[in-house]
């Protein structure tokens, strides 16, 4: 289990100087951000992604969680299923990437400086699979955030409002995806900090 200090530490979101998270030939490109009402089909879409991942990796899947906004009932979201996949060793890419690639997932991101994170995309259903190792604080954070939003409709609604606002503001900007996340980051951190205090992880 990660320490409290590890759980409450916010990732700054930028690679170290000279580092590049993108796996060739993939590069960051502007894209339109769409925030839509909660869709009751999202859990079933996660089930399809889960079946694909487990079918590809079998016992290599240590944990698999539906995370992000599509996992929270009643929360507006970008219509992409986010998944946290925990494997024994994310640096051992040969142990999971070939099987996931054969199942249709595309490896786009490698971030050794952030808990050895790897990201793979699936076109149908649209999904982002985030690969981490055992006892990763980010996986704990994601589960805590999910549970907090389910239990606190006020924060869920506040988060939904800032997501819609951020999508509108980012719509006229270059690199909209980056701007979308930047616009909502302050509210996200406020909710995280309130959650951490409630759990006694910070004073």
MARBA-3410 file (N, C-alpha, C, O; in Angstrom, 1 decimal):
203
0.9,-1.2,0.0,0.0,0.0,0.0,0.9,1.2,0.0,1.8,1.3,0.8 ~ 0.6,2.2,-0.9,1.4,3.4,-0.9,1.2,4.2,0.4,0.2,4.1,1.1 ~ 2.2,5.1,0.7,2.1,5.9,1.9,1.1,7.1,1.6,0.7,7.4,0.5 ~ 0.7,7.7,2.7,-0.2,8.9,2.6,0.5,10.0,1.8,-0.2,10.6,0.9 ~ 1.8,10.2,2.0,2.5,11.2,1.2,2.4,10.9,-0.3,2.3,11.9,-1.1
2.6,9.7,-0.6,2.5,9.3,-2.0,1.1,9.5,-2.6,1.0,9.9,-3.8 ~ 0.1,9.2,-1.9,-1.3,9.3,-2.3,-1.7,10.7,-2.6,-2.3,11.0,-3.6 ~ -1.3,11.6,-1.7,-1.7,13.0,-1.8,-0.9,13.9,-2.8,-1.2,15.0,-3.1 ~ 0.2,13.3,-3.3,1.1,14.1,-4.2,0.5,14.2,-5.5,0.1,13.2,-6.2 ~ 0.3,15.5,-6.0,-0.3,15.7,-7.3,0.8,15.6,-8.4,1.8,16.2,-8.3
0.4,14.9,-9.5,1.3,14.8,-10.6,1.3,16.1,-11.4,0.2,16.7,-11.6 ~ 2.4,16.7,-11.7,2.5,18.0,-12.3,2.0,18.0,-13.8,1.7,19.1,-14.4 ~ 2.0,16.8,-14.4,1.5,16.7,-15.8,2.4,17.0,-16.9,2.0,16.9,-18.1 ~ 3.6,17.4,-16.6,4.6,17.7,-17.7,5.8,16.8,-17.6,6.2,16.4,-16.5 ~ 6.3,16.3,-18.7,7.5,15.5,-18.7,8.7,16.2,-18.2,8.8,17.5,-18.3
9.7,15.5,-17.7,11.0,16.2,-17.3,11.6,16.8,-18.6,11.3,16.4,-19.7 ~ 12.5,17.8,-18.4,13.2,18.4,-19.6,13.8,17.4,-20.5,14.6,16.5,-20.0 ~ 13.5,17.4,-21.7,14.1,16.5,-22.7,13.4,15.2,-22.9,13.7,14.4,-23.8 ~ 12.4,14.9,-22.0,11.7,13.7,-22.1,10.5,13.8,-23.0,9.9,14.9,-23.1 ~ 10.1,12.7,-23.7,9.0,12.7,-24.6,8.1,11.5,-24.3,8.5,10.4,-24.4
6.9,11.8,-23.9,6.0,10.7,-23.5,5.4,9.9,-24.7,4.9,8.8,-24.5 ~ 5.5,10.5,-25.9,4.8,9.9,-27.0,5.6,8.8,-27.7,6.8,8.9,-27.9 ~ 4.9,7.7,-27.9,5.5,6.5,-28.6,5.3,6.7,-30.1,4.2,6.9,-30.6 ~ 6.5,6.8,-30.8,6.4,7.0,-32.3,5.5,6.0,-32.9,5.5,4.8,-32.5 ~ 4.8,6.4,-33.9,4.7,7.7,-34.6,3.7,8.6,-34.0,3.4,9.6,-34.7
3.2,8.4,-32.9,2.1,9.2,-32.3,2.7,10.5,-31.8,3.7,10.6,-31.2 ~ 1.9,11.6,-32.0,2.2,12.9,-31.6,1.0,13.6,-31.1,-0.1,13.2,-31.5 ~ 1.1,14.6,-30.2,-0.1,15.3,-29.7,-0.7,16.1,-30.8,0.0,16.8,-31.6 ~ -2.0,16.0,-31.0,-2.7,16.8,-32.0,-3.9,17.4,-31.3,-4.5,16.9,-30.4 ~ -4.3,18.6,-31.8,-5.6,19.2,-31.3,-6.8,18.4,-31.5,-6.9,17.7,-32.6
-7.7,18.3,-30.6,-8.9,17.6,-30.8,-10.0,18.3,-30.1,-9.8,19.0,-29.1 ~ -11.2,18.1,-30.6,-12.4,18.7,-30.0,-12.8,18.0,-28.7,-12.9,16.7,-28.7 ~ -13.1,18.7,-27.7,-13.5,18.1,-26.4,-15.1,18.1,-26.4,-15.7,19.2,-26.5 ~ -15.7,17.0,-26.1,-17.1,16.9,-26.0,-17.5,16.4,-24.7,-17.0,15.3,-24.3 ~ -18.3,17.1,-23.9,-18.8,16.7,-22.6,-20.3,16.4,-22.8,-21.0,17.3,-23.2
-20.7,15.2,-22.5,-22.1,14.8,-22.7,-22.7,14.4,-21.3,-22.0,14.1,-20.4 ~ -24.0,14.3,-21.3,-24.7,13.8,-20.1,-24.4,12.4,-19.9,-24.0,11.6,-20.7 ~ -24.5,12.0,-18.6,-24.3,10.6,-18.2,-25.1,9.6,-19.1,-26.3,9.9,-19.4 ~ -24.4,8.6,-19.6,-25.0,7.6,-20.5,-25.1,6.3,-19.8,-24.1,5.7,-19.4 ~ -26.3,5.7,-19.6,-26.4,4.5,-18.9,-25.7,3.3,-19.6,-25.6,2.2,-19.1
-25.3,3.5,-20.9,-24.6,2.5,-21.6,-23.1,2.4,-21.2,-22.5,1.4,-21.5 ~ -22.6,3.3,-20.5,-21.1,3.3,-20.2,-20.7,2.1,-19.4,-19.6,1.6,-19.7 ~ -21.4,1.7,-18.4,-20.9,0.5,-17.7,-20.8,-0.8,-18.6,-19.9,-1.6,-18.5 ~ -21.7,-0.9,-19.5,-21.7,-2.0,-20.5,-20.5,-1.9,-21.4,-19.9,-2.9,-21.8 ~ -20.2,-0.6,-21.8,-19.0,-0.4,-22.6,-17.7,-0.8,-21.9,-16.8,-1.4,-22.4
-17.7,-0.4,-20.6,-16.5,-0.9,-19.8,-16.4,-2.4,-19.7,-15.3,-2.9,-19.8 ~ -17.6,-3.1,-19.6,-17.6,-4.5,-19.6,-16.9,-5.1,-20.8,-16.2,-6.1,-20.8 ~ -17.2,-4.5,-22.0,-16.6,-4.9,-23.2,-15.1,-4.7,-23.2,-14.3,-5.6,-23.7 ~ -14.6,-3.6,-22.7,-13.2,-3.3,-22.7,-12.5,-4.3,-21.7,-11.5,-4.9,-22.0 ~ -13.2,-4.5,-20.6,-12.6,-5.4,-19.6,-12.5,-6.8,-20.2,-11.5,-7.5,-20.0
-13.5,-7.3,-20.9,-13.4,-8.6,-21.5,-12.3,-8.7,-22.5,-11.6,-9.7,-22.6 ~ -12.1,-7.6,-23.2,-10.9,-7.6,-24.2,-9.6,-7.7,-23.5,-8.7,-8.5,-23.9 ~ -9.5,-6.9,-22.4,-8.2,-6.9,-21.7,-7.9,-8.3,-21.0,-6.9,-8.8,-21.1 ~ -8.9,-8.7,-20.3,-8.8,-10.0,-19.6,-8.6,-11.2,-20.6,-7.9,-12.1,-20.4 ~ -9.3,-11.1,-21.8,-9.1,-12.1,-22.8,-7.7,-12.1,-23.3,-7.2,-13.2,-23.7
-7.1,-10.9,-23.4,-5.7,-10.8,-23.9,-4.7,-11.2,-22.9,-3.7,-11.9,-23.3 ~ -4.9,-10.9,-21.7,-3.8,-11.0,-20.7,-4.1,-12.1,-19.6,-3.1,-12.6,-19.0 ~ -5.3,-12.6,-19.5,-5.6,-13.6,-18.5,-5.1,-13.3,-17.1,-5.5,-12.2,-16.6 ~ -4.3,-14.1,-16.5,-3.8,-14.0,-15.2,-2.9,-12.8,-15.0,-2.5,-12.4,-13.9 ~ -2.4,-12.2,-16.2,-1.6,-11.1,-16.1,-2.2,-9.8,-15.6,-1.6,-8.8,-15.3
-3.6,-9.9,-15.5,-4.3,-8.7,-15.0,-4.4,-8.9,-13.5,-5.1,-9.8,-13.0 ~ -3.7,-8.0,-12.8,-3.7,-8.0,-11.3,-4.9,-7.3,-10.8,-5.6,-7.7,-9.8 ~ -5.2,-6.1,-11.4,-6.4,-5.3,-11.1,-6.9,-4.7,-12.4,-6.1,-4.4,-13.3 ~ -8.2,-4.4,-12.4,-8.8,-3.7,-13.6,-10.0,-2.9,-13.0,-10.9,-3.5,-12.5 ~ -9.9,-1.6,-13.2,-10.9,-0.7,-12.6,-11.5,0.2,-13.7,-10.7,0.8,-14.5
-12.8,0.4,-13.7,-13.4,1.5,-14.4,-13.2,2.8,-13.6,-13.8,2.9,-12.5 ~ -12.5,3.8,-14.2,-12.3,5.0,-13.5,-12.7,6.2,-14.3,-13.2,6.0,-15.4 ~ -12.4,7.4,-13.8,-12.8,8.6,-14.6,-14.3,8.8,-14.5,-15.0,8.2,-13.9 ~ -14.7,9.9,-15.3,-16.1,10.4,-15.1,-17.1,9.4,-15.6,-18.2,9.4,-15.1 ~ -16.8,8.6,-16.6,-17.8,7.6,-17.1,-18.1,6.5,-16.1,-19.1,5.8,-16.2
-17.3,6.4,-15.0,-17.5,5.4,-14.0,-18.5,5.9,-12.9,-18.9,5.1,-12.1 ~ -18.8,7.2,-12.9,-19.6,7.8,-11.8,-21.0,8.0,-12.3,-21.2,8.8,-13.2 ~ -22.0,7.3,-11.7,-23.4,7.5,-12.2,-23.8,9.0,-12.0,-23.6,9.6,-10.9 ~ -24.5,9.5,-13.0,-25.0,10.9,-13.0,-24.0,12.0,-13.3,-24.4,13.1,-13.3 ~ -22.8,11.6,-13.6,-21.7,12.6,-13.9,-21.6,12.8,-15.4,-21.4,11.8,-16.2
-21.6,14.1,-15.9,-21.3,14.3,-17.3,-19.9,14.0,-17.6,-19.0,14.1,-16.7 ~ -19.6,13.6,-18.8,-18.2,13.1,-19.1,-17.9,13.2,-20.6,-18.8,13.3,-21.4 ~ -16.6,13.2,-20.9,-16.2,13.0,-22.3,-16.5,11.5,-22.5,-16.1,10.7,-21.7 ~ -17.1,11.1,-23.7,-17.5,9.7,-23.9,-16.4,8.8,-24.2,-16.4,8.2,-25.3 ~ -15.5,8.7,-23.3,-14.3,7.7,-23.5,-14.2,7.0,-22.2,-14.2,7.6,-21.1
-14.1,5.7,-22.2,-14.0,4.8,-21.1,-12.6,4.8,-20.6,-11.7,4.3,-21.3 ~ -12.4,5.3,-19.3,-11.0,5.2,-18.7,-10.9,4.0,-17.9,-11.8,3.6,-17.1 ~ -9.8,3.3,-18.0,-9.5,2.0,-17.3,-8.2,2.0,-16.7,-7.2,2.4,-17.4 ~ -8.1,1.7,-15.4,-6.8,1.4,-14.8,-6.5,-0.1,-14.8,-7.2,-0.9,-14.3 ~ -5.4,-0.4,-15.5,-4.9,-1.8,-15.5,-3.6,-1.9,-14.7,-2.7,-1.2,-14.9
-3.6,-2.8,-13.7,-2.4,-3.1,-12.9,-1.8,-4.4,-13.4,-2.5,-5.5,-13.4 ~ -0.5,-4.3,-13.8,0.2,-5.5,-14.1,1.4,-5.7,-13.2,1.7,-4.7,-12.5 ~ 2.1,-6.8,-13.3,3.2,-7.1,-12.3,4.3,-6.1,-12.5,4.9,-5.6,-11.5 ~ 4.6,-5.7,-13.7,5.8,-4.8,-14.0,5.5,-4.1,-15.3,5.7,-4.6,-16.4 ~ 5.1,-2.8,-15.2,4.8,-2.0,-16.5,6.0,-1.9,-17.4,5.9,-1.7,-18.6
7.2,-2.0,-16.8,8.4,-1.8,-17.6,8.7,-3.0,-18.5,9.4,-3.0,-19.5 ~ 8.1,-4.2,-18.1,8.2,-5.4,-18.9,7.1,-5.4,-20.0,6.2,-6.2,-19.9 ~ 7.3,-4.5,-21.0,6.3,-4.3,-22.0,6.0,-5.6,-22.8,4.9,-5.8,-23.3 ~ 7.0,-6.4,-23.0,6.8,-7.7,-23.7,5.8,-8.6,-23.1,5.2,-9.5,-23.7 ~ 5.5,-8.4,-21.8,4.6,-9.3,-21.1,3.1,-8.9,-21.3,2.3,-9.7,-20.9
2.9,-7.7,-21.8,1.5,-7.4,-22.0,1.2,-6.6,-23.3,0.0,-6.7,-23.8 ~ 2.1,-5.8,-23.8,1.8,-5.0,-25.0,1.5,-5.8,-26.2,0.5,-5.5,-26.9 ~ 2.3,-6.9,-26.6,1.9,-7.6,-27.8,0.5,-8.2,-27.8,-0.2,-8.2,-28.8 ~ 0.1,-8.7,-26.6,-1.2,-9.3,-26.5,-2.3,-8.2,-26.6,-3.3,-8.4,-27.3 ~ -2.1,-7.1,-26.0,-3.1,-6.0,-26.1,-3.1,-5.4,-27.5,-4.2,-5.1,-28.0
-2.0,-5.3,-28.1,-1.9,-4.8,-29.5,-2.7,-5.7,-30.4,-3.4,-5.3,-31.3 ~ -2.5,-7.0,-30.2,-3.3,-8.0,-31.1,-4.8,-7.9,-30.8,-5.5,-8.3,-31.7 ~ -5.2,-7.4,-29.7,-6.6,-7.3,-29.3,-7.2,-5.9,-29.8,-8.3,-5.6,-29.6 ~ -6.3,-5.1,-30.5,-6.8,-3.9,-31.0,-6.4,-2.6,-30.3,-6.8,-1.5,-30.7 ~ -5.7,-2.7,-29.2,-5.3,-1.6,-28.4,-4.0,-1.0,-29.0,-3.1,-1.7,-29.6
-3.9,0.3,-29.0,-2.7,1.0,-29.6,-1.9,1.7,-28.5,-2.5,2.6,-27.8 ~ -0.6,1.4,-28.4,0.2,2.0,-27.4,0.6,3.4,-27.9,1.3,3.6,-28.9 ~ 0.3,4.4,-27.1,0.5,5.8,-27.5,1.4,6.6,-26.5,2.1,7.5,-26.9 ~ 1.4,6.2,-25.2,2.1,7.0,-24.2,3.0,6.1,-23.3,2.6,5.0,-23.0 ~ 4.2,6.6,-23.0,5.1,5.9,-22.1,5.7,7.0,-21.2,6.4,7.9,-21.6
5.4,6.9,-19.9,5.9,7.9,-18.9,6.6,7.2,-17.7,6.0,7.1,-16.6 ~ 7.9,6.9,-17.9,8.6,6.2,-16.8,8.7,7.1,-15.5,8.7,6.6,-14.4 ~ 8.6,8.4,-15.7,8.8,9.3,-14.6,7.5,9.4,-13.7,7.5,10.0,-12.6 ~ 6.4,8.9,-14.2,5.1,8.9,-13.5,4.6,7.5,-13.3,3.7,7.0,-14.0 ~ 5.1,6.9,-12.2,4.7,5.5,-11.8,4.8,4.5,-13.0,4.1,3.6,-13.0
5.8,4.8,-13.9,5.9,3.9,-15.1,4.6,3.7,-15.9,4.3,2.6,-16.4 ~ 3.9,4.8,-16.0,2.6,4.8,-16.7,2.7,4.5,-18.2,3.6,5.1,-18.8 ~ 1.9,3.7,-18.7,1.7,3.5,-20.1,0.3,3.7,-20.4,-0.6,3.4,-19.6 ~ 0.0,4.2,-21.6,-1.4,4.4,-22.0,-1.6,3.8,-23.4,-0.9,3.9,-24.3 ~ -2.8,3.0,-23.5,-3.2,2.4,-24.8,-4.6,2.9,-25.1,-5.4,3.1,-24.2
-4.9,3.1,-26.4,-6.2,3.5,-26.8,-6.9,2.4,-27.6,-6.2,1.6,-28.2 ~ -8.2,2.4,-27.4,-9.0,1.4,-28.2,-10.0,2.3,-28.9,-10.6,3.2,-28.4 ~ -10.3,1.9,-30.2,-11.1,2.7,-31.1,-12.6,2.4,-30.8,-13.4,3.3,-30.9 ~ -12.9,1.2,-30.6,-14.4,0.8,-30.4,-14.5,-0.4,-29.4,-14.0,-1.5,-29.7 ~ -15.1,-0.1,-28.3,-15.6,1.2,-27.8,-14.4,2.1,-27.5,-13.3,1.7,-27.1
-14.6,3.4,-27.6,-13.6,4.4,-27.3,-13.1,4.2,-25.9,-13.9,4.4,-24.9 ~ -11.8,4.0,-25.7,-11.3,3.7,-24.3,-9.9,4.1,-24.2,-9.1,4.0,-25.2 ~ -9.5,4.5,-23.0,-8.1,4.7,-22.7,-7.7,3.8,-21.5,-8.4,3.8,-20.5 ~ -6.7,2.9,-21.8,-6.3,2.0,-20.7,-5.0,2.5,-20.2,-4.0,2.7,-20.9 ~ -5.0,2.8,-18.9,-3.8,3.3,-18.2,-3.1,2.1,-17.4,-3.7,1.5,-16.5
-1.9,1.8,-17.7,-1.2,0.7,-17.2,-0.3,1.2,-16.0,0.5,2.1,-16.2 ~ -0.4,0.6,-14.9,0.4,0.9,-13.7,0.8,-0.4,-13.1,0.4,-1.5,-13.4 ~ 1.7,-0.3,-12.1,2.2,-1.5,-11.3,1.5,-1.6,-10.0,0.7,-0.8,-9.6 ~ 1.8,-2.7,-9.3,1.2,-2.9,-8.0,1.4,-1.8,-7.0,2.5,-1.2,-7.0 ~ 0.5,-1.5,-6.1,0.6,-0.5,-5.1,0.8,0.9,-5.6,1.5,1.6,-5.0
0.3,1.2,-6.8,0.6,2.5,-7.4,-0.4,3.5,-6.7,-1.6,3.3,-6.7 ~ 0.2,4.6,-6.2,-0.7,5.6,-5.6,-1.7,6.2,-6.5,-2.8,6.6,-6.1 ~ -1.4,6.3,-7.8,-2.4,6.8,-8.7,-3.7,6.0,-8.8,-4.8,6.5,-9.0 ~ -3.5,4.7,-8.8,-4.7,3.8,-8.8,-5.5,4.0,-7.6,-6.7,4.0,-7.6 ~ -4.9,4.2,-6.4,-5.6,4.4,-5.2,-6.3,5.8,-5.3,-7.5,5.9,-4.9
-5.7,6.8,-5.8,-6.3,8.1,-6.0,-7.5,8.0,-6.8,-8.6,8.6,-6.5 ~ -7.4,7.3,-7.9,-8.5,7.2,-8.9,-9.7,6.5,-8.2,-10.9,7.0,-8.4 ~ -9.5,5.5,-7.4,-10.6,4.8,-6.8,-11.2,5.7,-5.7,-12.4,5.7,-5.5 ~ -10.4,6.4,-4.9,-10.9,7.3,-3.9,-11.7,8.4,-4.5,-12.8,8.7,-4.0 ~ -11.3,9.0,-5.6,-12.0,10.0,-6.3,-13.4,9.5,-6.8,-14.4,10.2,-6.6
-13.4,8.4,-7.4,-14.6,7.8,-7.8,-15.6,7.6,-6.7,-16.7,8.1,-6.7 ~ -15.1,7.0,-5.6,-16.0,6.8,-4.4,-16.5,8.1,-3.8,-17.6,8.2,-3.3 ~ -15.6,9.1,-3.8,-16.0,10.4,-3.2,-17.1,11.1,-4.0,-18.1,11.6,-3.5 ~ -17.0,11.0,-5.3,-18.0,11.7,-6.2,-19.3,10.9,-6.1,-20.4,11.6,-6.1 ~ -19.3,9.6,-6.0,-20.5,8.9,-5.8,-21.2,9.3,-4.5,-22.4,9.4,-4.4
-20.4,9.5,-3.4,-20.9,9.7,-2.1,-21.3,11.2,-1.9,-21.9,11.5,-0.9 ~ -20.7,12.1,-2.7,-20.9,13.5,-2.5,-21.5,14.2,-3.8,-20.7,14.7,-4.6 ~ -22.8,14.2,-4.0,-23.4,14.7,-5.2,-23.1,16.2,-5.4,-23.1,16.7,-6.5 ~ -22.8,17.0,-4.3,-22.5,18.4,-4.5,-21.2,18.5,-5.2,-21.1,19.4,-6.1 ~ -20.2,17.7,-4.9,-18.9,17.8,-5.6,-19.0,17.2,-7.0,-18.4,17.7,-7.9
-19.9,16.2,-7.1,-20.1,15.6,-8.5,-20.7,16.7,-9.4,-20.2,16.8,-10.5 ~ -21.7,17.4,-8.9,-22.3,18.4,-9.7,-21.4,19.6,-10.0,-21.4,20.2,-11.1 ~ -20.5,20.0,-9.0,-19.6,21.0,-9.2,-18.6,20.6,-10.3,-18.2,21.4,-11.2 ~ -18.1,19.4,-10.2,-17.2,18.9,-11.2,-17.8,18.8,-12.6,-17.2,19.2,-13.6 ~ -19.1,18.4,-12.7,-19.7,18.4,-14.0,-19.8,19.8,-14.6,-19.6,20.0,-15.8
-20.1,20.8,-13.7,-20.2,22.2,-14.2,-18.9,22.7,-14.7,-18.9,23.3,-15.8 ~ -17.8,22.4,-14.0,-16.5,22.9,-14.5,-16.1,22.2,-15.8,-15.4,22.7,-16.6 ~ -16.5,20.9,-15.9,-16.1,20.2,-17.1,-16.8,20.8,-18.3,-16.2,21.0,-19.4 ~ -18.1,21.1,-18.2,-18.8,21.8,-19.3,-18.2,23.1,-19.6,-18.0,23.5,-20.8 ~ -17.9,23.9,-18.6,-17.3,25.2,-18.8,-15.9,25.1,-19.5,-15.6,25.8,-20.4
-15.1,24.1,-19.0,-13.8,23.9,-19.6,-13.9,23.5,-21.1,-13.1,23.9,-21.9 ~ -14.9,22.7,-21.4,-15.0,22.2,-22.8,-15.4,23.4,-23.7,-14.9,23.5,-24.8 ~ -16.2,24.3,-23.2,-16.6,25.5,-24.0,-15.4,26.5,-24.1,-15.1,27.0,-25.2 ~ -14.6,26.7,-23.1,-13.5,27.5,-23.1,-12.4,27.0,-24.0,-11.7,27.7,-24.7 ~ -12.2,25.7,-24.0,-11.2,25.0,-24.8,-11.5,25.0,-26.3,-10.7,24.8,-27.1
-12.8,25.1,-26.6,-13.3,24.9,-27.9,-12.7,25.9,-28.9,-12.6,25.6,-30.1 ~ -12.2,27.1,-28.4,-11.7,28.1,-29.3,-10.2,28.1,-29.2,-9.5,29.0,-29.8 ~ -9.6,27.2,-28.5,-8.1,27.2,-28.3,-7.4,26.1,-29.1,-8.0,25.1,-29.5 ~ -6.1,26.4,-29.4,-5.3,25.4,-30.0,-5.0,24.3,-29.0,-4.9,24.6,-27.8 ~ -4.9,23.1,-29.4,-4.6,22.0,-28.5,-5.7,21.9,-27.4,-5.4,21.8,-26.2
-6.9,21.8,-27.9,-8.1,21.9,-27.0,-8.0,20.9,-25.8,-8.4,21.2,-24.7 ~ -7.5,19.7,-26.1,-7.5,18.7,-25.0,-6.7,19.1,-23.8,-7.1,18.9,-22.7 ~ -5.5,19.7,-24.1,-4.6,20.2,-23.0,-5.3,21.3,-22.3,-5.3,21.3,-21.1 ~ -5.9,22.2,-23.0,-6.6,23.4,-22.4,-7.8,22.9,-21.6,-8.0,23.5,-20.5 ~ -8.5,21.9,-22.0,-9.6,21.4,-21.3,-9.2,21.0,-19.9,-9.8,21.3,-18.9
-8.1,20.2,-19.8,-7.6,19.7,-18.5,-7.1,20.8,-17.7,-7.3,20.8,-16.4 ~ -6.5,21.8,-18.3,-5.9,22.9,-17.5,-7.1,23.7,-16.9,-7.0,24.2,-15.8 ~ -8.1,23.9,-17.7,-9.3,24.8,-17.2,-9.9,24.2,-16.0,-10.4,24.9,-15.1 ~ -10.0,22.8,-15.9,-10.7,22.2,-14.8,-9.8,21.8,-13.6,-10.2,21.3,-12.6 ~ -8.5,22.0,-13.8,-7.5,21.4,-12.8,-7.7,22.0,-11.4,-7.5,21.3,-10.4
-8.0,23.3,-11.3,-8.1,23.9,-9.9,-9.3,23.3,-9.2,-9.1,23.0,-8.0 ~ -10.4,23.1,-9.8,-11.5,22.5,-9.1,-11.2,21.0,-8.8,-11.6,20.6,-7.7 ~ -10.6,20.3,-9.7,-10.2,18.9,-9.4,-9.3,18.9,-8.1,-9.6,18.0,-7.3 ~ -8.4,19.7,-8.1,-7.5,19.7,-6.9,-8.2,20.1,-5.6,-7.9,19.5,-4.6 ~ -9.1,21.0,-5.7,-9.9,21.4,-4.5,-10.7,20.2,-4.0,-10.7,19.9,-2.8
-11.3,19.5,-4.9,-12.0,18.3,-4.5,-11.1,17.2,-3.9,-11.4,16.6,-2.9 ~ -10.0,17.0,-4.6,-9.0,16.0,-4.0,-8.6,16.4,-2.6,-8.5,15.6,-1.8 ~ -8.2,17.7,-2.4,-7.8,18.1,-1.1,-8.8,17.9,-0.1,-8.5,17.5,1.1 ~ -10.1,18.3,-0.4,-11.2,18.1,0.6,-11.3,16.6,0.9,-11.5,16.2,2.0 ~ -11.2,15.8,-0.1,-11.3,14.3,0.1,-10.1,13.8,1.0,-10.4,13.0,1.9
-8.9,14.3,0.7,-7.8,13.8,1.5,-7.9,14.3,2.9,-7.6,13.5,3.9 ~ -8.4,15.5,3.2,-8.6,15.9,4.5,-9.7,15.0,5.3,-9.5,14.7,6.4 ~ -10.7,14.7,4.6,-11.8,13.9,5.1,-11.3,12.5,5.5,-11.8,11.9,6.5 ~ -10.3,12.0,4.8,-9.7,10.7,5.1,-8.5,10.8,6.0,-7.9,9.8,6.3 ~ -8.2,12.0,6.5,-7.1,12.2,7.4,-5.7,12.0,6.8,-4.7,11.8,7.5
-5.6,12.2,5.5,-4.3,12.1,4.8,-3.5,13.4,4.8,-2.3,13.4,4.7 ~ -4.2,14.5,5.0,-3.6,15.8,5.1,-4.3,16.6,6.2,-5.4,16.3,6.6 ~ -3.6,17.6,6.8,-4.2,18.3,7.9,-5.0,19.5,7.4,-5.6,20.2,8.3
END
